[in-house]
Amino acid sequence: MNPRNSEVCLLYSESDKAIANLLEDALNYYSIDIWKTQNISIGSKIISETVQVLEKAKFVIVLWSNNSIKSALLKDLASEAKRNKKVLIPVLIQGVRIPGEFLDIQPANLVGWDGDHENEQIVKLWRLIQDKVLKYRSKKVGFNQFITIFSLILTGIGVILSITTPEVRCFLKLQCPENLSSGNAPQLPSETNLPNPIQTIPTPQSTIENPLPNSTPTPILNDKGDSTPQKAVEVEGFIFKLQSCKKSNQNVKCDVLITNTLKDRELRLYANYTTNYRSKFLDMEGLTYIAESIEIDAVKVPYYTSTQFIQNANVKLSVNFVEIPSQINQIQVLNIAANALTSSKPLKGIQFRNIMLSK
C-alpha cells in the first residue's frame, strides 16, 4: 500500500504492536486500509514518513496505553493531527487516563479486546470511518466528474471544428472563409435552372463515455436470466464461484460452486464453529448474520464438514441463514469460512460483495 494514499493512519507505541496488528486485521476485514507507524520513537526517516502520511490522512487513530501516554513524540503527532482538523479517534487499550488535551473526544474502549471482528466497538469504529470516508469521496468525485465532463465538452467542440465542412463552421459562426462571408459564393453550372439541392451534411456523433469508473461490479446474467452477479475468487488453488443468494420467507440460502485446481486434497467448510471459523454476511446496515448450517451433497451440518475435493471437479456448497428480517434484500459482504487441512490457518479472502437477494 502506498502510505501517501492512506485515508486512515494508526499511531501507537512499539510495545503495543500486537494489539495494533489485531486492529489492522479487523479493519481490513471491513475493507478499510490503514497505515501503521513502525516504531515512531526513533529514526528521522520514519518520523518524516509519518508526518507525510498525517498530512494526507483523513483519520488518525491513536492507541492509548501505559507506554503511549509517556511518549512525547506520539502526543506531539496526535496534537498536530488535531490542529490540522483531522478526524482524531482515541482508542483505549489499557485503563489509563488520556492526556488532557484529548479528553474532549469520546474514545473507543478496546481494553481486554481479543481481536474479535464483530466486537461492538470495532463495528462502531468501522461505521464512523465508512460514513466519513464516503462523504469525503463523494465531494472529491463530484469535482473530478465536473472536470471530466468539461474536458469532454471541449474535446467534442474540437472534433466538430476539425471534421465538419467550412459551410457548417460558417453556419455555426465559428469560422467563415472569405468567399462565404463576403456573400460571393460560387454559382452552380448553368445547365439547369432548378434550385440548388439542399445537401444534408452528416453531424458527427461523439461518444461520451462514463467519466467515472463504476465501483460496483457489473451484474452478469446467469443461465436462468436473472441479475444475480456471477463472481468468483481463487484462494490457494480453490475457486469459489457465487451462483446465487435466494430468500424465502425469513431464510436465505447462498449457493457457491467450489473447484479444486490442484491435486486431490481435503477442504473443511464451516457454518458456525468458533469466532474465526464462521460463515456469515453483513447487511447494508452493517449488521452481522451467522450461518445456521451448510450443505454439501444434500447433507446439512450445523458446525463444519470435511470433504475430499478431486482435481478440477465441481462441488456445490449451500450456506443457510435463518431469521433474516423481511426488509433485507441485499447483502453487503458474504464471507465463507474454510481451511485446507494441510494448514492450520483459515483461508482468507473468500468474500463476495453487493449481492442482491433473489426470490
C-alpha positions in Angstrom: 0.0 0.0 0.0 1.2 3.5 -0.8 1.2 5.3 2.6 0.7 8.7 0.8 -2.8 7.5 -0.3 -3.9 6.0 3.0 -7.0 7.6 4.5 -6.5 6.1 7.9 -3.3 6.4 10.0 -2.7 4.4 13.1 -0.4 5.8 15.8 0.8 3.5 18.6 3.8 2.7 20.8 6.1 0.0 19.6 5.3 -2.1 22.7 1.6 -2.1 21.6 2.4 -3.6 18.2 0.5 -6.8 18.8 -2.8 -5.0 19.5 -2.1 -2.7 16.6 -1.8 -5.7 14.3 -5.1 -7.1 15.5 -6.8 -3.7 14.9 -5.4 -3.5 11.4 -6.7 -7.0 10.7 -10.1 -6.2 12.0 -10.4 -3.0 9.9 -9.1 -4.8 6.8 -11.9 -7.3 7.3 -14.3 -4.4 6.8 -12.3 -3.3 3.7 -10.6 -0.3 5.4 -6.9 0.0 4.7 -4.8 1.7 7.3 -1.1 2.8 7.5 0.7 1.9 10.8 3.7 3.7 12.1 6.7 1.5 12.7 8.5 2.4 16.0 7.8 6.1 15.8 10.0 6.8 18.8 13.3 6.6 16.8 14.6 7.3 13.4 14.3 10.6 11.5 13.3 8.8 8.2 10.4 7.1 10.0 9.3 10.3 11.7 9.4 12.2 8.3 7.3 9.5 6.6 4.8 9.6 9.5 4.4 13.3 9.1 3.8 12.9 5.4 1.1 10.3 6.0 -0.6 12.5 8.6 -0.8 15.3 6.0 -2.7 13.1 3.6 -4.8 11.0 6.1 -8.4 11.9 6.9 -8.5 9.8 10.1 -5.9 9.4 12.8 -6.4 6.5 15.3 -4.3 6.8 18.5 -3.8 3.7 20.8 -3.5 4.9 24.4 -1.7 2.6 26.8 0.6 2.9 29.8 3.5 3.3 27.3 2.0 5.6 24.7 0.8 8.2 27.3 4.5 8.6 28.2 5.6 9.1 24.6 6.2 12.8 23.9 6.5 12.2 20.2 3.3 10.3 19.9 1.4 13.1 21.8 3.0 15.7 19.5 1.9 13.8 16.4 -1.7 13.5 17.8 -1.7 17.2 18.7 -0.6 18.1 15.2 -3.3 15.9 13.7 -5.9 17.7 15.9 -4.7 21.1 14.9 -4.9 20.2 11.2 -8.6 19.3 11.6 -8.1 15.5 11.1 -10.8 13.2 12.5 -8.9 12.1 15.6 -10.1 8.8 17.1 -8.6 7.8 20.5 -8.7 4.1 21.4 -8.1 2.9 25.0 -6.3 -0.4 25.0 -5.4 -0.2 28.7 -7.1 1.5 31.6 -5.2 4.8 31.6 -6.1 8.5 31.7 -5.9 10.1 28.3 -3.8 13.3 28.1 -5.8 16.4 29.0 -5.9 18.0 25.5 -7.7 14.9 24.1 -10.3 14.5 26.8 -12.9 16.3 24.7 -13.0 13.4 22.3 -15.0 10.3 23.1 -12.6 7.3 23.0 -13.4 3.7 21.8 -12.8 1.2 24.6 -10.9 -1.9 23.5 -9.5 -2.8 26.9 -9.3 -6.6 27.0 -10.2 -6.9 23.3 -9.2 -10.3 21.9 -9.3 -9.4 18.2 -12.9 -10.4 17.5 -14.0 -8.6 14.3 -17.6 -8.4 15.5 -16.9 -6.6 18.7 -19.4 -3.8 19.2 -16.6 -1.1 19.5 -15.0 -2.4 16.2 -18.3 -2.2 14.4 -18.9 1.4 15.6 -15.4 2.3 14.6 -15.9 0.9 11.1 -19.2 2.7 10.7 -17.7 6.0 11.8 -14.8 5.7 9.3 -17.1 4.4 6.5 -19.5 7.3 6.9 -16.8 10.0 6.9 -14.8 8.4 4.0 -17.9 8.2 1.8 -18.7 11.8 2.4 -15.2 12.9 1.6 -15.1 10.7 -1.5 -18.4 12.0 -2.8 -17.1 15.6 -2.7 -13.9 14.6 -4.4 -15.7 12.5 -7.0 -18.2 15.4 -7.7 -15.3 17.8 -8.5 -13.5 15.2 -10.6 -16.7 14.4 -12.5 -17.2 18.1 -13.3 -13.6 18.4 -14.6 -14.0 15.2 -16.7 -17.3 16.3 -18.3 -15.9 19.8 -19.1 -12.9 18.2 -20.8 -15.2 16.0 -22.9 -17.2 19.1 -24.0 -14.0 20.8 -25.1 -12.9 17.7 -26.9 -16.3 17.5 -28.7 -16.0 21.1 -29.9 -12.6 20.3 -31.2 -13.8 17.3 -33.1 -16.6 19.4 -34.7 -14.1 22.1 -35.8 -11.7 19.5 -37.2 -14.1 17.4 -39.3 -17.0 19.5 -40.4 -17.1 21.4 -43.7 -16.4 25.1 -44.0 -20.1 25.7 -44.7 -21.1 24.2 -41.3 -18.5 26.1 -39.4 -19.7 29.3 -41.0 -23.3 28.5 -40.3 -22.3 27.9 -36.6 -20.5 31.3 -36.7 -17.3 29.6 -35.7 -15.2 30.2 -38.8 -16.1 31.6 -42.2 -13.8 31.5 -45.4 -13.6 34.9 -47.2 -15.6 33.7 -50.2 -18.5 32.6 -48.0 -18.5 35.5 -45.5 -18.5 38.1 -48.3 -21.6 36.7 -50.0 -19.7 35.8 -53.2 -20.3 32.1 -53.1 -19.6 30.3 -56.4 -22.7 29.6 -58.6 -23.7 26.2 -59.9 -23.3 25.5 -63.6 -25.9 27.0 -65.9 -27.1 23.7 -67.4 -30.1 23.6 -65.0 -32.5 26.2 -63.8 -33.5 24.1 -60.8 -32.9 25.5 -57.3 -29.7 24.3 -55.7 -30.3 21.0 -54.0 -30.1 21.1 -50.2 -27.2 19.0 -49.1 -27.5 17.0 -45.9 -24.3 17.2 -44.0 -23.9 14.4 -41.5 -23.3 15.6 -38.0 -20.6 13.7 -36.2 -21.9 11.7 -33.2 -19.4 12.0 -30.4 -19.4 9.1 -27.9 -19.3 10.3 -24.3 -18.1 7.6 -22.0 -18.9 7.4 -18.3 -16.3 9.8 -16.8 -16.2 7.9 -13.5 -15.4 4.2 -13.0 -18.2 2.2 -11.6 -17.1 0.9 -8.2 -19.8 -1.8 -8.1 -19.1 -4.9 -10.1 -21.4 -5.2 -13.2 -24.0 -7.9 -12.8 -23.8 -10.7 -15.4 -26.9 -12.6 -16.3 -26.7 -16.2 -15.4 -28.3 -19.2 -17.1 -31.6 -18.5 -15.5 -31.7 -15.0 -16.9 -31.9 -13.2 -13.5 -29.4 -10.5 -12.4 -27.5 -12.3 -9.7 -23.9 -11.3 -10.0 -21.6 -14.0 -11.2 -18.5 -13.6 -9.1 -15.5 -15.8 -8.4 -12.5 -15.7 -6.1 -9.5 -18.0 -6.0 -7.7 -18.9 -2.8 -4.8 -21.3 -2.6 -6.0 -23.2 -5.7 -9.6 -23.4 -4.7 -12.0 -21.4 -7.0 -15.2 -20.2 -5.2 -17.9 -19.1 -7.6 -21.1 -17.5 -6.3 -24.2 -18.8 -8.1 -27.0 -17.1 -6.2 -28.4 -16.0 -2.9 -32.1 -16.6 -2.6 -34.5 -15.5 0.1 -37.6 -17.5 1.1 -39.7 -16.0 3.9 -37.1 -15.4 6.6 -34.5 -17.8 5.3 -31.5 -17.0 2.9 -29.6 -19.7 1.0 -26.4 -18.9 -0.8 -25.1 -21.4 -3.3 -21.4 -21.5 -4.1 -19.6 -23.7 -6.7 -16.1 -24.8 -5.5 -13.4 -26.2 -7.8 -10.0 -27.6 -6.7 -7.4 -26.7 -9.4 -4.6 -28.6 -7.7 -4.1 -32.3 -6.9 -6.7 -34.1 -4.8 -7.0 -32.8 -1.3 -9.4 -32.2 1.6 -11.2 -28.9 2.5 -13.1 -28.2 5.7 -16.0 -25.8 5.4 -17.7 -24.1 8.4 -21.2 -22.9 9.3 -20.8 -21.7 12.9 -17.9 -23.2 14.9 -15.6 -20.7 16.6 -15.0 -17.0 16.3 -12.6 -17.4 13.5 -14.5 -20.1 11.7 -17.9 -18.8 10.9 -19.6 -18.2 7.6 -21.6 -15.0 7.8 -22.9 -12.0 6.0 -23.2 -8.3 6.6 -26.3 -6.4 5.6 -26.3 -2.9 4.2 -26.7 -1.5 7.8 -23.6 -3.3 9.0 -25.4 -6.0 11.0 -23.9 -9.5 11.0 -25.8 -12.7 10.5 -24.1 -16.1 11.3 -24.8 -19.1 9.1 -27.2 -21.6 10.7 -25.9 -24.6 8.6 -24.1 -25.6 5.4 -24.9 -28.3 2.9 -22.8 -30.5 0.7 -24.2 -33.5 -1.2 -27.6 -32.7 0.4 -26.2 -33.3 3.8 -26.9 -30.4 6.2 -24.5 -29.8 9.2 -24.6 -27.0 11.8 -20.9 -26.8 12.5 -18.5 -27.9 9.8 -17.8 -30.7 7.3 -14.7 -32.0 5.7 -14.8 -33.0 2.0 -12.4 -34.6 -0.4 -12.0 -32.4 -3.5 -10.9 -34.1 -6.7 -8.8 -32.0 -9.0 -11.0 -29.9 -11.4 -14.2 -31.4 -10.1 -17.0 -29.1 -9.0 -18.7 -29.4 -5.6 -21.7 -27.3 -4.7 -21.8 -25.7 -1.2 -25.0 -24.2 0.2 -24.8 -21.8 3.1 -28.1 -21.3 5.1 -29.2 -18.4 7.2 -32.4 -18.2 9.2 -34.5 -15.5 10.9 -33.4 -12.8 8.5 -35.6 -9.6 8.7 -38.1 -9.2 5.9 -36.7 -5.8 4.8 -33.2 -7.1 4.0 -32.9 -7.6 0.2 -29.2 -7.1 -0.3 -26.0 -8.5 1.2 -23.0 -6.2 1.6 -20.4 -8.9 2.3 -20.7 -12.6 2.2 -17.8 -14.4 3.9 -17.2 -18.2 3.6 -15.1 -19.8 6.3 -12.9 -22.6 5.3 -9.4 -24.1 5.7 -7.4 -26.6 3.8 -6.5 -29.4 6.2 -2.8 -29.2 5.1 -2.7 -25.9 7.0 -4.0 -24.9 10.5 -4.9 -21.4 9.4 -8.2 -20.3 7.8 -8.3 -19.5 4.1 -8.7 -15.7 3.9 -10.5 -13.6 1.3 -13.4 -15.9 0.4 -15.7 -12.9 0.1 -18.5 -11.8 -2.3 -19.9 -8.2 -2.2 -23.1 -6.3 -3.1 -25.3 -9.3 -3.6 -29.0 -8.8 -4.5 -31.2 -11.4 -2.9 -33.5 -13.2 -5.4 -36.7 -15.0 -4.7 
